[in-house]
């Protein structure tokens, strides 16, 4: 695991995308916009990232190569039911029946970055404030990127 910087007091995004160049570009953009980032290339890494870090919002690709982002979403929801999730998709399909009801936003690629940052900021603000209030400053974790 590699550190993406000192992110103790930043809202933290779990970024899940199987495309390394997309992942790296989004890590840079999110970091520039003052988000901490935990990055994962697949569903297994995402679940480990969620279990080992304090995450405020998930940015999840619908198509993770051999995996479905919708399947990963179901597993994430089992671990943390109230965690905000944004699904990214290069295709207009909306996923399995009723799956869209389990996400907070659906964004089509290529992403409109200003809109993404606005939505991420709004979703992360609520969960980040709750997370910081619940954990004493001396015990706050430092999220890391899984790349």
N, C-alpha and C positions, 0 to 999 in steps of 0.2 A: 504494500500500500504506500502511496505517496501523498504527502501533505499538499493541500492547495493553499496553504497560508493560515494565519491565525484567525479562526472563524468563531471564537467563543461567543461573541455578542452579535454575530450576523445571523439573519434568517438563513436556514440551510435547506437547499434543494437537493433531493435525490434525483439525479439525472440518469435515465436508463435509455441507452441507444446502442445498437450493435455496430453502427458505423463509426469507426474511430475518428475520422475527420470531422464528422458532425459533432461527436462528443467533445473533441478538443475545442472546436469553434464555440460551442455553447458554454464550455467551462470558462473560456476567456471572456466571453460576453457577460455571463452571469457574475463572474468575479469583478469585472469592471463596474457592474451595476450594484456592487456591495452585497452579493449573495455568497454564502458559503456553499460549496458544491461537494457532494459525494457522488462520484460517477461510477456507473456500472455498465458492462457490455451485454449483460443477459439477465434473465430472471433470477438465477441463483445468486449472482453477485448483488443484485438489487435487494434480495431478501437478507443477505448477510449485511449489506450496508444499512438496511433499516434496523436490523437487530443490534448493530454495534454502534449506532450514532443517534443523536437527537435530530430528527428530521422534521421540518416544518411543512414541506409540500413536495409532492412527487411530480416530476416531468417525465412521462413514460411514452416511449415510441410504441405504436400499435403493432408494428411488425419487427420482431427481434430476430430476423433470420429464420432459423428453424423453430423458433418459439413464437407464441402469440402474446402480445402485450396484454391482451384481455385475460389470459390465463394468469399472468404475473399479477395483474390487478386483483384478481380473485384471491390470490395468496396474500398480497399486501393488505387487502381488506380484512382478512382473517387475523392478521397480526395487529393491525391498528385501524379499526373500523372508521374512525372519524378523521383520518388523515386526508387533507385535500390532495386530489390527483387531477393532473391535466394530461390528456392523451394527445400525442402528436401523430399525424398521419399524412403520408404522401398520397394516399388514396381516399376517395370520398366515402368509402364504406363506413358504416357506423358501428360495426361489431355485432356480436351476438344480441339476440333479442333481450331487451331490458338492461344490457350492459351500459348503455349511455346514461342510464339513471344513476349509475354508481360512480360517475366522474363529475368533477366540478366544472370542467371545460374540455372542449375538443377543438384542437387547432390544426389546421391544414398546413403541410409543408409546401413550399418554403414558408418558414415562420415569419410573421410580422413581429419583429423584435420589440418595437415600442409597445405594441399591444400585449405581447407575452410578458414583458416586464411589469406592465400595469396589472395584469391578472395575477401573476406570481406575487407581486407586492401585496395586493389585497388579500390573497389567500394565506400567504405566509405570515402577514402581520398578526392575524388572530392566533394562529397556532404557536407562533414564536413567542408572543407575549405570555401565553399560558405556560409554555415550556420554561421560560426564564423565571416566571413567578414561582414555579414548582421546584426549581433546583437552586440551592444556594450557590453563589458565585464561585466559591472555592471548589465545588464539585462539578462544574460544568465541563462537559467533554469537548475535546477538539476533534471535529469531524475530519476525516481524511478521504481522499479520492481512491476509489478502486478502479484502476486503469490497466 
